[in-house]
Amino acid sequence: MPKTQPTHRTEQDSLGPVAVAHNCYWGAQTQRSLENFAFPAHTERMPHDIIHALAIQKHAAALANMALGVLDTKLGNAIIAEAKKIQKGMMDDQFPLVIWQTGSGTQSNMNINEVIANSANEQLGQPLGSKSPVHPNDHCNCSQSSNDTFPTAMHIAAVLLCHKTLLPAIERLNDDLAKKTRAFKDIIKVGRTHTQDATPISLGQVFSGYHAMTQASAQRIRHALQALYALAQGGSAVGTGLNTPKGFAAQFARHVADITGHPFTATDNTYAHMAAHDDLVSFSASLETLAVSLMKIVNDIRFLASGPRSGLGELILPANEPGSSIMPGKVNPTQCESLSQICVQVMGNHSAVTIAGSQGHFELNVYKPVIIHNVLRSLSLLAHGITNFHRHCLTGVRPHKQRIQDLMEQSLMLVTALNPHIGYENAAKIAQKAHQDNSTLKQAAIALGLVNEQQFDAWVRPQDMIRPYEPS
């Protein structure tokens, strides 16, 4: 009979032997975490962005250790080769651990150490689980602790994802809002305050407000990003640098900067970057502020497009899909609804980040995984939500010029233009009479004898009411 192939191998850690599936590159500590923290893996896994950032961290640490003479060149190069594979996403299936693990991220740090060691040893002709010649702790984790490694990966992951996805998405949105600001500058519409009719405003001025809001949000995000370039690596267990060679932190940061193309540096204070995560809380706040701005913008757009016959109807949105399973022909502002839901989630994510950030105890904040999970989730949601909204809604937004004109002509608040000529109280009388009689402002003004037709036509001009007047 053919010999049955074993389905598992035995790995060892400081607590003893552990059975690991023979085709897995992780080791004992990863396996223990899998068994002790069981959640639905398809929704709760540590984000791949963190795994790839940890791979960059291992890559840079090996370079620094070799340069400082504390890691054999052959072993260091073997570690780098496997780290590069992980950076490219080639081994994503070897990282099964969930977010809800130890608060320092130790188990995910050991997950990547074990995968790199086993994969490197296999390439060097040794069996999985041998821990030789590459050892997960002695070599992959050389000059490192999970306590400085994981927060370093948190910063790297947030910076890379923001630059790759969110900032380009905001830039495209801003460009389109700027174009619409120019295109709509001569379309005069009813302004609204307290959801009631107010004095005129151009549609271009409305969109200029949206553009200024998202532009300011991008600036806030870029400003908050600056603090994330500082890395905790080199602090070791409690920030003192125990078991790290002198110069390691600076050498490491230079290598991360070279690998990523971003200006990462060693932090001035490892204690602050390990015991607290105020910089990530601040960065998350900038994402929440963007969500606040986007919520206002999409709400305005969907209400201005309400109708098509019984609402405001001043904007026409692209018809992307049927809006009802029972009402034929109904089309809904689905992109606005999607992005507004994302905004709600981002606000909730920031609440989680804020609470987690406040929980640093002594020399370590042990809410690291939940902090970075929510930051990365907000980044990804906003980037994709903005891209979809821009592509499938904003680019196709059109003004309903006839509807805008009809509503403008009916507005009682045009009477505000008469204030400098006949006073507030007389102007109020005209508006009240026009409303009560269901007449036009001109008819009411002439009937009250407060202005004549020529004066009304000269003074009540919507196009002159959207900017300050020139004093005579």
C-alpha positions in Angstrom: 0.0 0.0 0.0 1.2 3.5 -0.8 2.5 5.4 2.2 0.0 8.0 3.6 1.3 11.5 3.5 1.1 13.3 6.9 -1.4 16.1 7.1 0.3 17.9 9.9 3.8 18.6 11.2 4.8 19.5 14.7 6.1 23.0 15.5 7.5 24.2 18.8 7.3 27.4 20.8 8.1 28.3 24.4 4.9 26.6 25.5 5.5 23.3 23.8 4.6 21.4 20.6 1.7 22.5 18.3 0.3 20.6 15.3 0.3 22.8 12.1 -1.1 21.8 8.7 1.7 20.5 6.5 1.0 23.0 3.7 1.0 26.1 5.9 4.1 28.3 6.3 3.1 29.7 9.7 4.3 28.1 12.9 3.3 27.4 16.5 2.4 30.9 17.7 0.2 31.6 14.7 -1.5 28.3 15.2 -2.2 29.0 18.8 -3.7 32.4 17.9 -5.9 30.8 15.3 -7.3 28.4 17.9 -7.6 30.9 20.7 -9.3 33.7 18.7 -11.8 32.1 16.5 -13.9 34.5 14.3 -15.3 34.4 10.8 -12.0 34.9 8.9 -13.7 36.4 5.8 -14.7 39.5 7.8 -12.3 39.7 10.7 -8.8 39.0 9.3 -6.0 41.4 9.9 -6.0 43.8 6.8 -3.6 42.8 4.0 -2.3 46.4 4.1 -0.9 45.8 7.6 0.6 42.5 6.4 2.3 44.1 3.5 3.5 47.0 5.8 4.9 44.4 8.2 6.8 42.9 5.2 8.3 46.3 4.4 9.2 46.5 8.1 11.0 43.1 8.0 12.7 44.0 4.8 14.1 47.3 6.2 15.0 45.7 9.6 17.1 43.0 7.8 18.9 45.7 5.8 19.6 47.7 8.9 20.8 44.7 10.9 23.1 43.6 8.1 24.6 47.0 7.8 25.2 47.2 11.5 26.8 43.7 11.5 24.3 42.0 13.7 22.7 39.7 11.0 24.5 37.3 8.7 24.3 38.5 5.1 23.1 35.2 3.8 20.3 35.0 6.3 19.4 38.6 5.9 19.1 38.3 2.1 17.0 35.2 2.6 14.6 37.2 4.9 14.5 40.1 2.4 13.6 37.7 -0.5 10.6 36.3 1.3 9.6 39.7 2.7 9.5 41.0 -0.9 7.1 38.2 -1.9 4.8 39.2 1.0 5.0 42.9 0.0 3.7 42.0 -3.4 0.7 40.0 -1.9 2.1 36.7 -3.1 1.6 34.9 0.2 -1.6 36.6 1.5 -3.2 33.2 2.2 -0.5 32.6 4.9 -1.9 35.3 7.2 -5.1 34.0 8.7 -5.1 35.8 12.0 -7.9 38.1 13.0 -7.9 41.7 14.3 -9.2 40.6 17.7 -6.0 39.3 19.1 -3.4 40.6 21.6 -3.6 44.4 21.7 0.1 44.8 20.8 -0.2 42.8 17.5 2.4 40.3 18.8 0.6 37.4 17.1 0.6 39.0 13.7 4.2 40.0 14.1 5.0 36.4 14.9 2.8 35.2 12.0 5.0 37.1 9.5 8.2 36.0 11.3 7.2 32.4 11.1 6.1 32.6 7.5 9.3 34.3 6.5 11.5 31.8 8.4 9.7 28.7 7.1 9.6 30.0 3.5 13.3 31.1 3.6 14.4 27.7 5.1 12.4 25.9 2.4 14.3 27.9 -0.2 17.5 27.0 1.5 16.7 23.3 1.4 15.4 22.8 5.0 12.1 21.4 6.1 9.3 23.6 7.4 9.4 23.9 11.2 13.2 23.5 11.3 13.8 27.1 12.4 17.2 26.7 10.8 19.2 28.3 9.5 16.6 31.2 9.7 15.0 31.5 13.1 11.7 33.5 13.4 12.8 35.2 16.6 16.5 35.4 16.5 16.8 36.5 12.8 13.4 37.7 11.5 12.7 39.6 14.7 16.3 40.7 15.2 16.6 44.1 17.0 12.8 44.2 17.2 9.9 43.8 19.5 6.2 43.5 18.5 5.7 46.7 20.6 7.7 48.8 18.2 7.2 46.7 15.1 3.4 46.8 15.0 3.0 50.5 15.5 5.7 51.1 12.8 3.6 48.9 10.4 0.5 50.9 11.4 2.1 54.1 10.2 3.5 52.6 7.1 0.2 51.0 6.1 -1.9 54.2 6.7 0.6 56.4 4.7 0.8 54.0 1.8 -3.0 53.4 1.5 -3.8 57.1 1.8 -1.3 58.1 -0.9 -2.4 55.2 -3.2 -6.2 55.5 -3.0 -7.7 58.4 -1.0 -5.7 61.5 -2.0 -6.0 60.7 -5.7 -9.8 60.1 -5.3 -10.2 63.5 -3.5 -8.1 65.2 -6.2 -10.3 63.9 -9.0 -13.4 65.0 -7.1 -11.9 68.4 -6.5 -11.1 68.9 -10.2 -14.7 68.1 -11.2 -16.1 70.4 -8.5 -13.9 73.2 -9.8 -15.1 72.6 -13.3 -18.7 72.7 -12.3 -18.0 75.9 -10.3 -16.9 77.6 -13.5 -19.6 76.0 -15.7 -22.5 77.0 -13.4 -21.3 80.5 -12.5 -24.1 82.3 -14.4 -27.0 80.1 -13.3 -28.8 82.1 -10.7 -31.0 80.1 -8.3 -32.9 80.4 -5.0 -30.7 80.3 -2.0 -32.0 78.4 1.0 -31.4 78.8 4.7 -33.2 76.8 7.5 -34.5 74.9 4.4 -36.6 78.0 3.6 -36.3 80.3 0.6 -33.5 82.9 0.9 -31.8 85.4 -1.3 -30.4 84.4 -4.7 -27.1 82.6 -5.2 -25.4 81.2 -8.3 -25.2 77.5 -8.7 -21.5 78.1 -9.3 -21.2 79.7 -5.9 -22.9 76.7 -4.3 -20.4 74.3 -6.0 -17.5 76.6 -5.1 -18.5 75.9 -1.5 -18.3 72.2 -2.1 -15.0 72.5 -3.8 -13.5 74.6 -0.9 -14.7 72.0 1.6 -13.2 69.0 0.0 -10.0 71.0 -0.9 -9.6 71.9 2.8 -10.2 68.3 3.8 -7.4 67.2 1.6 -5.1 69.7 3.1 -6.1 68.5 6.6 -5.4 65.0 5.7 -2.0 65.9 4.2 -1.1 67.8 7.3 -2.1 64.9 9.6 -0.1 62.5 7.4 3.1 64.4 8.3 3.1 63.0 11.8 2.7 59.4 10.5 6.1 59.6 8.8 7.7 59.2 12.3 8.3 55.5 13.1 8.5 53.8 16.5 11.0 51.2 15.4 14.0 51.0 17.7 12.0 51.4 20.9 12.1 47.7 21.5 9.9 46.5 24.4 9.2 49.7 26.4 10.8 52.4 24.3 14.4 52.1 25.7 15.9 50.4 22.7 16.9 47.2 24.6 18.7 44.7 22.4 18.9 47.1 19.5 22.3 48.2 18.1 23.2 51.8 18.3 22.0 53.6 15.1 19.4 51.0 14.3 16.4 53.3 14.4 17.8 55.9 12.0 19.2 53.2 9.7 15.9 51.4 9.6 13.9 54.5 8.8 16.2 55.4 5.9 15.6 52.0 4.4 11.8 52.3 4.8 12.0 55.6 3.1 14.0 54.1 0.2 11.6 51.1 -0.1 8.4 53.2 -0.1 9.4 56.5 -1.6 8.0 58.4 1.4 9.9 60.5 3.9 9.8 58.2 6.9 12.1 59.0 9.8 12.8 57.7 13.3 10.6 59.2 16.0 12.1 61.6 18.4 10.3 59.8 21.3 9.7 56.1 21.1 7.8 56.1 24.4 5.1 58.3 23.0 4.7 56.3 19.8 4.4 53.0 21.6 2.4 54.1 24.7 0.0 56.3 22.7 -1.3 56.7 19.2 -2.3 60.4 19.2 -1.0 60.8 15.6 -3.3 58.1 14.3 -6.2 59.6 16.3 -5.5 63.0 14.7 -5.2 61.4 11.3 -8.5 59.6 11.8 -10.1 62.9 12.8 -9.1 64.3 9.5 -10.8 61.4 7.7 -13.9 62.1 9.9 -13.9 65.7 8.9 -13.8 64.7 5.2 -16.8 62.5 5.9 -18.7 65.4 7.6 -18.0 67.5 4.5 -19.1 64.8 2.1 -22.3 64.1 4.0 -23.3 67.8 3.6 -22.4 67.8 -0.1 -24.3 64.6 -1.0 -27.3 65.6 1.0 -27.5 68.9 -0.8 -27.2 67.2 -4.2 -29.8 64.6 -3.5 -32.3 67.2 -2.2 -31.6 69.6 -5.0 -32.3 66.7 -7.3 -35.5 65.6 -5.5 -38.5 65.0 -7.7 -38.6 64.8 -10.6 -41.9 66.6 -10.4 -42.9 67.1 -6.8 -39.5 68.1 -5.3 -37.0 70.8 -5.9 -35.7 69.4 -9.1 -33.0 71.9 -9.7 -30.4 69.3 -10.5 -30.7 66.2 -12.8 -28.7 63.2 -11.7 -27.6 60.2 -13.9 -30.1 57.4 -13.9 -27.9 54.4 -13.0 -30.4 51.7 -12.1 -34.1 51.3 -11.4 -35.0 52.7 -8.0 -38.0 50.5 -7.0 -39.2 47.0 -7.2 -42.8 48.2 -7.4 -42.8 51.7 -8.8 -42.0 51.6 -12.6 -39.7 54.4 -13.8 -38.5 55.4 -10.4 -34.8 56.4 -10.2 -33.1 57.1 -6.8 -30.0 59.1 -5.9 -28.2 55.8 -5.0 -24.6 57.1 -5.2 -25.5 59.9 -2.7 -27.1 57.3 -0.5 -24.1 55.0 -0.7 -21.5 57.7 0.1 -23.6 59.1 2.9 -23.7 55.6 4.5 -20.0 55.4 4.2 -19.7 58.8 6.0 -21.8 57.4 8.9 -19.5 54.4 9.1 -16.4 56.6 9.1 -17.8 58.7 11.9 -18.3 55.5 13.9 -14.8 54.2 13.0 -13.3 57.4 14.4 -15.2 57.0 17.6 -13.6 53.5 18.0 -10.2 55.0 17.2 -10.7 57.8 19.7 -11.7 55.4 22.5 -8.9 53.0 21.7 -6.4 55.8 21.5 -7.3 56.9 25.0 -6.5 53.5 26.5 -2.7 53.6 26.7 -1.6 52.0 29.9 1.9 52.7 31.2 4.4 52.0 28.4 2.1 50.4 25.9 -1.3 51.0 24.2 -2.8 47.6 23.7 -5.6 48.6 21.3 -3.3 48.7 18.3 -5.1 46.3 16.0 -8.5 47.9 16.4 -7.0 51.4 15.9 -5.4 50.5 12.6 -8.3 48.3 11.4 -10.6 51.3 11.7 -8.2 53.8 10.2 -7.6 51.6 7.2 -11.3 50.8 6.9 -12.1 54.5 6.8 -9.4 55.1 4.2 -10.6 52.4 1.9 -14.3 53.2 2.3 -13.8 56.9 1.6 -11.5 56.2 -1.4 -13.9 53.8 -3.1 -17.0 55.7 -2.1 -15.7 59.0 -3.5 -14.5 57.3 -6.7 -17.9 55.7 -7.3 -19.8 58.9 -6.4 -17.6 60.9 -8.8 -17.7 58.5 -11.6 -21.3 57.5 -11.5 -23.0 60.7 -10.2 -21.0 63.9 -10.0 -19.6 63.8 -13.6 -23.2 63.5 -14.9 -24.9 66.1 -12.7 -26.8 68.7 -14.9 -28.7 71.8 -13.9 -32.4 71.9 -14.7 -32.3 75.5 -16.0 -36.1 76.0 -16.5 -36.9 74.6 -13.1 -34.3 76.9 -11.5 -35.6 79.9 -13.3 -39.3 79.1 -12.4 -38.4 78.8 -8.7 -36.3 81.9 -8.9 -39.1 84.0 -10.3 -41.5 82.8 -7.6 -39.2 83.5 -4.7 -40.5 86.1 -2.2 -37.0 86.7 -0.9 -36.1 88.8 -3.9 -37.8 91.5 -2.0 -34.6 91.8 0.1 -33.1 93.9 -2.7 -35.6 96.6 -1.8 -34.3 97.0 1.8 -31.8 99.8 1.0 -34.4 101.7 -1.0 -37.7 101.4 1.1 -36.5 99.9 4.4 -36.9 96.5 5.9 -40.5 96.9 7.2 -41.9 98.2 4.0 -40.2 95.4 2.1 -41.7 92.9 4.6 -45.2 94.2 3.8 -44.6 93.5 0.1 -43.5 89.9 0.8 -46.4 89.3 3.1 -49.0 90.7 0.7 -47.6 88.7 -2.2 -47.7 85.5 -0.2 -51.3 86.2 1.1 -52.6 87.2 -2.3 -50.6 84.6 -4.2 -49.4 87.4 -6.4 -46.0 88.4 -7.7 -43.7 90.7 -5.7 -44.0 93.4 -8.4 -47.8 93.3 -8.2 -47.8 93.5 -4.4 -45.2 96.4 -4.4 -47.2 98.5 -6.9 -50.5 97.7 -5.2 -49.1 99.0 -1.9 -47.7 102.1 -3.7 -44.3 101.6 -2.2 -42.4 101.4 -5.6 -43.4 101.9 -9.2 -42.8 99.4 -12.0 -39.6 101.1 -13.2 -38.1 101.2 -9.8 -38.9 97.6 -9.1 -37.3 96.4 -12.4 -34.2 98.5 -11.7 -33.8 97.4 -8.1 -34.9 93.7 -8.1 -32.4 92.0 -10.3 -31.3 88.5 -9.2 -28.1 88.7 -11.1 -27.1 91.7 -9.0 -28.0 90.1 -5.8 -25.2 87.5 -5.7 -22.4 89.8 -4.8 -21.8 93.0 -2.7 -23.0 96.2 -4.2 -21.0 99.3 -5.1 -21.8 102.1 -2.6 -22.8 105.3 -4.4 
